[in-house]
Amino acid sequence: MFPARPWIRPFAAALLAFAALLAAGTLASTTAVTEAGLRFHDRIALHRAGWATALAEFVTDCAQPVVGIVVAIGIAAWLTWRGRRVDAAWALAVMASTLVVSTIAKYSIREPRPPQRFWLIPPDTVWSFPSGHTAVAAAMIGLVVLLTARAHVIVRRLARTTSVLFALAVAASRLYLGVHFPLDVAASILAASTALLALWTMWSIPPVRHWVNVRLGPTPQAASPD
């Protein structure tokens, strides 16, 4: 439909994902959703245990933004060493753009955290929506996809399944620790999706794609987002 403008569809999808993210944030701030979130946390508080708290703290620490940045840099360095410099740039861009989108949404919506009585750890920021930790974990799925693009099919499937399970575990840990409402963690997927679609939009612009390929080298076919 848009033969001369292949970037229009991913751009429209990125706008739609970001609009859905902001709409979810508006919904999260309503009284009905907040009260439902409080009832949810009341139920969770009845089933906490020492071992589960320790596990949740460990999982959530693995998805701190600084950890995500370090992991992205490490993967980018390895991909560069393997001669996959375009993929390395993608790895850095995926994590950076996810953090940017998540931060923009967080300070645009300004949804307060759950009440302090639910906290098992102090939150890292004042605002709750979306969950930055869950967004980082979702971005790590993209990093794993890049990292395993040339791996054996079994390794590739195992690694990608593990990354999805890790993201779900991070989302659960943020809820268990009492620092997010359910909609906060669900919307983090929209934040990561918005970032990826925005990058795909840039990649779909022929002059940009040509410039990147000339500067960094051709993209391996298996790792191409399209």
Secondary structure as the mmCIF struct_conf table of DSSP 4:
data_model
#
loop_
_struct_conf.conf_type_id
_struct_conf.id
_struct_conf.beg_label_comp_id
_struct_conf.beg_label_asym_id
_struct_conf.beg_label_seq_id
_struct_conf.end_label_comp_id
_struct_conf.end_label_asym_id
_struct_conf.end_label_seq_id
TURN_TY1_P TURN_TY1_P1 PRO A 3 ALA A 4
TURN_TY1_P TURN_TY1_P2 PRO A 6 TRP A 7
HELX_RH_AL_P HELX_RH_AL_P1 ILE A 8 ALA A 28
TURN_TY1_P TURN_TY1_P3 SER A 29 SER A 29
BEND BEND1 THR A 30 THR A 30
HELX_RH_AL_P HELX_RH_AL_P2 THR A 31 ALA A 45
TURN_TY1_P TURN_TY1_P4 LEU A 46 HIS A 47
HELX_RH_AL_P HELX_RH_AL_P3 GLY A 50 ASP A 61
TURN_TY1_P TURN_TY1_P5 CYS A 62 ALA A 63
HELX_RH_AL_P HELX_RH_AL_P4 PRO A 65 TRP A 81
TURN_TY1_P TURN_TY1_P6 ARG A 82 GLY A 83
HELX_RH_AL_P HELX_RH_AL_P5 ARG A 85 ILE A 109
HELX_LH_PP_P HELX_LH_PP_P1 GLU A 111 GLU A 111
STRN STRN1 PRO A 112 PRO A 112
HELX_LH_PP_P HELX_LH_PP_P2 ARG A 113 ARG A 113
BEND BEND2 PRO A 114 PRO A 114
HELX_LH_PP_P HELX_LH_PP_P3 PRO A 115 PRO A 115
HELX_RH_3T_P HELX_RH_3T_P1 GLN A 116 PHE A 118
BEND BEND3 LEU A 120 ILE A 121
BEND BEND4 ASP A 124 VAL A 126
STRN STRN2 TRP A 127 TRP A 127
BEND BEND5 PHE A 129 PRO A 130
HELX_RH_AL_P HELX_RH_AL_P6 GLY A 132 LEU A 147
TURN_TY1_P TURN_TY1_P7 THR A 148 ARG A 150
BEND BEND6 ALA A 151 ALA A 151
HELX_RH_AL_P HELX_RH_AL_P7 VAL A 153 TYR A 176
TURN_TY1_P TURN_TY1_P8 LEU A 177 GLY A 178
BEND BEND7 VAL A 179 HIS A 180
HELX_RH_AL_P HELX_RH_AL_P8 PRO A 182 TRP A 203
TURN_TY1_P TURN_TY1_P9 SER A 204 SER A 204
BEND BEND8 ILE A 205 ILE A 205
HELX_RH_AL_P HELX_RH_AL_P9 PRO A 206 LEU A 216
HELX_LH_PP_P HELX_LH_PP_P4 PRO A 218 PRO A 220
HELX_RH_3T_P HELX_RH_3T_P2 GLN A 221 ALA A 223
#
